[in-house]
Amino acid sequence: MERPKNIKQHTTYPIKSRLTTTSVRLVIIFHLVGLIGLSIAGLRPLFLLLVPYHLLLMAIILLFNHERFGAKIMLFFLLIFIVGFAVEWAGVYTGQLFGNYTYGKTLGLSIDDIPLIMGINWFLLIYTVGVSLQQIRLKSIWIRVPVGALALGLLDMLIEPVAMRLDYWHWAAGPAPIQNYGCWFIISLVLLFLFEQMHFKKQSIVGPALLVSQFIFFAALQ
């Protein structure tokens, strides 16, 4: 009676392993192709049109690879999407959070001039950092969360000059103000703390692979 159980175990893990490997390869390939496309002037207009679809695809890959996919991860996704969109709306229309900025056309479909993909982008950022923190030996949540928020701040420093050049968004007075980074850090603290409270099972390396790819992608576009 034990043999069927063993067969199930031996067939399940190779499938998961292949899914993880394929997903990591897709993440790397899409970022590499995007980097090449945005670096070539003749191809840049086409690849700018693909930016929101790229971000959506990355979110689908992450959710598809989430261990124990179900209501909890979808609830987390919706919470981050709503909060992320809300802070962007407040940021644009009050100027009290990140500073004075407006969105360009690159990020696609908008509601009240705020791209919907920004809610998904906040999910990508928080989830990939949260999952990456699962991989390192920082046992205290009070250390993990600030470290993660600092990582997101560093990533934002790479994103900002590229974002303005590629018409993601534009600041009213030149480069991003210090206020922007302080607000990013605080919001990231809150959302990463929420990630910790979800107590997700340790995830695969797909999230960390996406995070590293984003760092390399934006660093290469400087």
N, C-alpha and C positions, 0 to 999 in steps of 0.2 A: 504493500500500500504506500510505501514511501517513495517509490520510483516516480510516479506522476508529479509529486511535489518537487523532486529534484530536477525533473525535466523542465518544469515551469521556471524554477530559479535560474537554470542555465540558459534559458531562452530569453528571459526578461532583461537581464543585465546587459548582454551584448546589444540588444535593441536600444537600450538607453544610451549605451556608450556610443553607438553609431549615430544616434540622434544628436548627442552632444558634439561629436566630432564634426558632423555635417553642418551643424548650426554655427560652430566657431569658424569654420571655413567660409560660410556664407557671410558672416559678419566682417571678416577680414577682406574678402573679395569685394564686397559692396563698398567698403570704405576706400579700398585701393582704387577701384574703378572711379568712384566719386572724386577722389583726390586728383587723379589724372584728368578727368573731365573738367573739373573746375580750374585746373592749372593751364588748360589750353584755351586761348581766347575764343577760337572759333566754336568750341564745344560748350563753352560756359553757359550761354543762354538756355540750351537744352537741359543741362544738368541742374541749373537753378530751378527749372520747372519741376524737376524730380525730387527736390529736397524734402517737401512734406511727405511724399510717398515713401522716401527712404526712412524717415523717422517712424512712420506708421509701420513699415515692414519690420524695423528693429523691435518695436513694441510687440508685434505679433510673435516674433521669434522668441523673445523673452518669456511671454506668457505661455507659449507652446512648450517651452522647456521647463516651466515651473513644476517642481516636485509637488505632488498632491494638488494639482490644479482643481479649483472649485470656487465656492462662494467667497472664501476668505481673501484669496488673491484678487478676485474681481471687485470685492468691496474696497480693498486697498487701492486698486487701480482707480476706481471711481472717486474715492476720497482725494487722492493726489491730483487727479485731473481737475476736480472742482476747485480745490484750494489753489492749485497752480494757476488756473485760469483766472480765479478771483483776484489773486495778488497781482497778476499782470494787468488786469482791468484797473485795479486801484492804483497801480504804479503809473499807468499811462494818464489816467484822468485826475489824479491828485498831485502827482509829482513828489509825494511825501515818502515814498518807499525807496525806490531805486534812483530817483532823480527824474529830470525831464527828458522823455524820449518818446518816439513814435515808431510804429512798425512799418516796414516796407511791404513790397508785394511778394517777396520770395517765399514766405511761409504759408501762402495759400489762403484757403477759405477762412473768412473772419466773421465774427459776430461783434458788432459795435467797434470795429477796427482792431479787434484783438484776435489773432490767428488761433483757431481751435487747436492746432497742432502744438501750441505751447503747453496745454494741459498734458498732452502725451509726452512732450519733452521733459516736463518736470517728473513724470513717472519714470522715464528712462534714466534720468540722473539719480534720483533717490534710490530706485531699485538696484541699479548697477553698483552704486557705492555701498548700499546696505548689504548686498550679497557679497561684495568684495571683502567687507569687514568680517563676514563670517569665516573667511579663509585665513585670517591672520590671528595670532595668539594675543588678542587683547580681551581679557575676560571681563573687564569692567565696562558697563554701558556708559559710564561717565567719562571714559577715555575714548571708547569707540566712536560715539556720536560727535564729539568735537573734532576728532581726527577726520571723520568723514566730511564734516562741514568745511574743514580747511581744504580737503581735497577738491571739493566742489568749487570753493573759492579760487583755487589755482586753475582749475579747468575754465572757469569763467574769465579769468585773465587772458587765457589763450583765445577764447571764443570772441571776446569783444571786438578786437580790431578786424577780425575776419567777418564778423556779423555786419559791421558797418560797411565794409567794402563790398559785400555780396548782397546788400539791401535786405538783410534780415530785420534790422532796426537801426535807428539813428538817434544820437544824443543831440540835444538842443545846443550844447556848447562844447563841441569837440569830443574828446575821449570820455569814456565812462568815469563818473565821479567816484570818489572814495566811498560815498554814501551807498552806491550800488553794491559794492563788495561787502560792506557791513550788513546790509539788508539780506544779501544772499546767504551770508553766514548764519544769521539769526533764523531765517526761514528754513534753511537746510537743517539746522539743529532741531527745530520742531518736527519737521517731516521725517528725519532720520530717527528721532525718538518714537514717532508713530510706527515706523517700520519695525523697530525693536519690540514694540508692544504687540505686534502681530504674531511673534514667536514662530516665524516660518522655519520649517525644517531646513537644514543646511542644503544649499542649492549647488548646481553644477557650475563649471567655470565659464559658462556662456556670458553671464553678467560681467565678470571681471574682464573677459575678452573684449566685450563691447566698450567698457570703460577705458581700457588701454588703447583700443582703436581710436576712440574719440580724442584722447590726449595726443596721439601721434598725428591724427588727421588735422587737428587745428594747429598743432605746432608746425606741421609741414606747410600749412597755408599762410604762415606769417609773412 
